[in-house]
Amino acid sequence: MKLFQKSLLGRVFVYFFLFGILISAGVFYFYSTDQKSISLIVFAASLVVFLLYFLLVYLYEIVRPFEIILKQIKNLLTGRKYNRIYTKRIDEIGTIAHFFNEVTKNLEKISGQLKEGKRMLGELQVAAQIQKDILPVASPHIPGLDIIAKTRPAVELGGDNFDFITEKGNTYIYIGDVTGHGVPAALVMTIVHTLIHTFVEIYDNAFDVVVQTNRRLKTRIKSTMFMTMLMLRWNHTTQKMTYVGAGHEHLLIYRAGKGECEVRMTGGIALGMIADNSKIIKEINLPLEKDDVIILYTDGIVEARNMVGEMYGLDRLKKSVEVYAPQYGADGILYHVARDFSRYVQQHVQEDDITLIAIRYMGPNADIQASGQKLTTWSDDEKIAQKTTETLAAAPEPDTAVKPATPAVQPETAQPATFTLPTKPDEPVDSNKSVMI
């Protein structure tokens, strides 16, 4: 019997088989009573009974179940409340009903996940805004120096950190890069940012600031987390620059007198790797001549890849600086280096946070006039280009320029597309109700 229940045709066959037994019984009775003919009334009544039986079977076994299922499907598709379908049938109609129940069950699960994803996305956006507010909105105005900085995270929350802090006659300029990116990196970055702001108020040198920051950070993060950093200290009185390295990328210094870039290892060990780094790091003097340029960057620049998987690299960054440093101020240098970078990587997805800072020494007690804010968001490059064209001599690029083989792509176009989560249905399913077929 179960074999017939697995098929809609089998179920209908059973009903007509039973009806056939009744007809056979009537025929047997007719012949057993030696009746020679059947009246027209009896034949008509039998035909009517058969048709009624057929209609009842058709309505009960096929039409009614399909109407119930279609009604719930329409409710689902139109966003109205729908109910689960309860059935013990294992034929085609039962299969459709069970399929509907599984689909709606998965939809409820997906709807919950979308709701949770939307909530988390909202929290990430708030956290990203908080992080954005922590970082400098614009580059500072410091006598003797022309400074411009740009940054762009790979995801909503980044691990790159930089700031300009003036305290007790010193301006501290630092750049840092936490391992990875996302929420953990952003938390470490925030801790370091807070610690540095605290210690520059206590100490008057970069060495003690870095040592104390490392000591406090080590006890607050996992052993697998750390942050590389390079801190410069500019003394306003002596007009001298020093730096302390904590396992960060190379320091690039364009020497205007020689027309070439000097590459220095920053030394030290990353923050958070050991409890006491005072024996490993040291504060080093960095002598500067007029028009010398310091370039600070994170590994997201040199490790960025183009469409064929080749890295941008330190050599290309160095050559780019050497080409543009003789022609432009800090903002022009950064714009053209960023443009060369974007031309190189093209549409390749940004895999790591990128930060680039250019500092030009203007000479003893030189003071440049600020012409509006120099925003630190990477997407501001087009405005920098316009200002550079207006304020600097429009000299043609020399033949020695770093020339890409592909058309220019502005930095903002290289960003991955924003993913928008779909919304949940207006009215969720009432899982406590069901209809029976």
RALIN-V480396 format. One record per helix or strand of 2 or more residues. SS is the DSSP state (@ for helix, = for strand). FROM is the first residue (numbers start at 0). LEN is the number of residues. If there is no record, write none. Layout:
# RALIN-V480396
ss=SS from=FROM len=LEN
ss=SS from=FROM len=LEN
This chain:
# RALIN-V480396
ss=@ from=1 len=4
ss=@ from=7 len=25
ss=@ from=39 len=38
ss== from=83 len=3
ss=@ from=91 len=43
ss== from=144 len=8
ss== from=159 len=8
ss== from=169 len=9
ss=@ from=182 len=17
ss=@ from=205 len=13
ss== from=226 len=9
ss== from=239 len=8
ss== from=250 len=5
ss== from=259 len=5
ss== from=282 len=3
ss== from=292 len=5
ss=@ from=298 len=4
ss=@ from=313 len=11
ss=@ from=329 len=16
ss== from=353 len=8
ss=@ from=377 len=14
ss=@ from=410 len=4
ss== from=433 len=3
